Amino acid sequence: MKGYWVAFVNINDKAKYQDYLALAPAALQKYGAKLLSRGEDITIIEGFNTPPDRAVVFEFESYDKALECYHSPEYQEAKKHRSDCASANILIMNGLK
């Protein structure tokens, strides 16, 4: 069963965020992430007071692989660079059978 990683990101410092973007793709690629959607043109239908700056959806071969990627040393190193310049709400979920 596929696993999905959904992230809603608000960027406070676009220049510093580039440091995160320099590291995160390699970690995601190592764990087989397939980018399904990334966008900044977001329409809120329900639940958010304001739209996030960016929403991203990745597909992994499994839920466990998505979790493994998030908790990997490679992604955690990238996350250190994101933490001081952006806030993120991230969820990992199972796909349908």
C-alpha positions as a Markdown table, in Angstrom:
| # | Residue | x | y | z |
|---|---|---|---|---|
| 1 | Met | 0.0 | 0.0 | 0.0 |
| 2 | Lys | 1.4 | 3.4 | -0.9 |
| 3 | Gly | 2.2 | 6.1 | 1.6 |
| 4 | Tyr | 1.7 | 9.8 | 1.2 |
| 5 | Trp | 3.4 | 12.7 | 2.8 |
| 6 | Val | 1.4 | 16.0 | 2.7 |
| 7 | Ala | 3.1 | 19.2 | 3.9 |
| 8 | Phe | 1.7 | 22.7 | 4.3 |
| 9 | Val | 4.5 | 25.2 | 4.6 |
| 10 | Asn | 4.8 | 28.9 | 5.6 |
| 11 | Ile | 8.1 | 30.5 | 4.6 |
| 12 | Asn | 9.4 | 33.3 | 6.8 |
| 13 | Asp | 12.8 | 33.8 | 5.1 |
| 14 | Lys | 12.9 | 32.8 | 1.4 |
| 15 | Ala | 16.7 | 33.2 | 1.2 |
| 16 | Lys | 17.4 | 30.9 | 4.1 |
| 17 | Tyr | 14.7 | 28.4 | 2.9 |
| 18 | Gln | 17.0 | 27.8 | -0.1 |
| 19 | Asp | 19.4 | 26.0 | 2.3 |
| 20 | Tyr | 16.6 | 23.5 | 3.1 |
| 21 | Leu | 15.8 | 23.1 | -0.6 |
| 22 | Ala | 19.4 | 22.3 | -1.3 |
| 23 | Leu | 19.3 | 19.3 | 1.1 |
| 24 | Ala | 15.7 | 18.0 | 1.2 |
| 25 | Pro | 15.4 | 16.7 | -2.4 |
| 26 | Ala | 18.3 | 14.3 | -2.1 |
| 27 | Ala | 16.8 | 12.8 | 1.1 |
| 28 | Leu | 13.4 | 12.4 | -0.5 |
| 29 | Gln | 14.9 | 10.9 | -3.6 |
| 30 | Lys | 16.9 | 8.4 | -1.6 |
| 31 | Tyr | 13.7 | 7.1 | -0.1 |
| 32 | Gly | 11.8 | 6.9 | -3.4 |
| 33 | Ala | 9.6 | 9.9 | -3.0 |
| 34 | Lys | 7.6 | 10.8 | -6.1 |
| 35 | Leu | 6.4 | 14.4 | -6.2 |
| 36 | Leu | 2.7 | 14.5 | -7.0 |
| 37 | Ser | 1.9 | 18.1 | -6.4 |
| 38 | Arg | 3.6 | 21.3 | -5.3 |
| 39 | Gly | 1.9 | 24.6 | -5.4 |
| 40 | Glu | 1.7 | 28.1 | -4.1 |
| 41 | Asp | -1.6 | 28.9 | -5.8 |
| 42 | Ile | -3.9 | 27.5 | -3.1 |
| 43 | Thr | -7.6 | 28.0 | -2.5 |
| 44 | Ile | -8.8 | 27.4 | 1.0 |
| 45 | Ile | -12.2 | 25.6 | 1.0 |
| 46 | Glu | -12.4 | 24.7 | 4.7 |
| 47 | Gly | -10.3 | 24.6 | 7.9 |
| 48 | Phe | -7.5 | 27.1 | 7.4 |
| 49 | Asn | -7.7 | 30.7 | 8.5 |
| 50 | Thr | -5.2 | 31.7 | 5.9 |
| 51 | Pro | -3.7 | 29.6 | 3.1 |
| 52 | Pro | -0.2 | 28.3 | 3.6 |
| 53 | Asp | 2.5 | 29.6 | 1.3 |
| 54 | Arg | 3.0 | 26.2 | -0.2 |
| 55 | Ala | 1.5 | 22.7 | -0.2 |
| 56 | Val | 3.4 | 19.6 | -1.3 |
| 57 | Val | 2.3 | 16.0 | -1.8 |
| 58 | Phe | 4.8 | 13.1 | -2.1 |
| 59 | Glu | 4.0 | 9.4 | -2.8 |
| 60 | Phe | 6.2 | 6.7 | -1.4 |
| 61 | Glu | 6.1 | 2.9 | -2.0 |
| 62 | Ser | 4.7 | 2.5 | 1.5 |
| 63 | Tyr | 3.6 | 4.3 | 4.6 |
| 64 | Asp | 6.7 | 2.8 | 6.4 |
| 65 | Lys | 9.0 | 4.2 | 3.7 |
| 66 | Ala | 7.5 | 7.7 | 4.1 |
| 67 | Leu | 8.1 | 7.5 | 7.8 |
| 68 | Glu | 11.6 | 6.2 | 7.3 |
| 69 | Cys | 12.3 | 9.1 | 5.0 |
| 70 | Tyr | 11.0 | 11.7 | 7.5 |
| 71 | His | 13.0 | 10.2 | 10.4 |
| 72 | Ser | 16.1 | 9.6 | 8.3 |
| 73 | Pro | 19.4 | 11.4 | 9.2 |
| 74 | Glu | 19.4 | 13.0 | 5.7 |
| 75 | Tyr | 15.9 | 14.6 | 6.1 |
| 76 | Gln | 16.5 | 15.6 | 9.7 |
| 77 | Glu | 19.6 | 17.5 | 8.6 |
| 78 | Ala | 17.5 | 19.3 | 6.0 |
| 79 | Lys | 14.8 | 20.0 | 8.5 |
| 80 | Lys | 17.3 | 21.8 | 10.8 |
| 81 | His | 17.7 | 24.3 | 7.9 |
| 82 | Arg | 13.9 | 24.7 | 7.6 |
| 83 | Ser | 13.2 | 25.2 | 11.2 |
| 84 | Asp | 14.6 | 28.7 | 11.5 |
| 85 | Cys | 13.0 | 30.0 | 8.3 |
| 86 | Ala | 9.7 | 28.2 | 7.8 |
| 87 | Ser | 6.9 | 26.5 | 9.7 |
| 88 | Ala | 5.4 | 23.3 | 8.5 |
| 89 | Asn | 2.5 | 21.0 | 9.2 |
| 90 | Ile | 3.2 | 17.6 | 7.8 |
| 91 | Leu | 1.2 | 14.4 | 7.8 |
| 92 | Ile | 2.0 | 10.9 | 6.6 |
| 93 | Met | -0.9 | 8.7 | 5.7 |
| 94 | Asn | -1.7 | 5.3 | 4.0 |
| 95 | Gly | -3.1 | 5.1 | 0.5 |
| 96 | Leu | -6.1 | 3.0 | -0.4 |
| 97 | Lys | -5.8 | -0.7 | -0.9 |
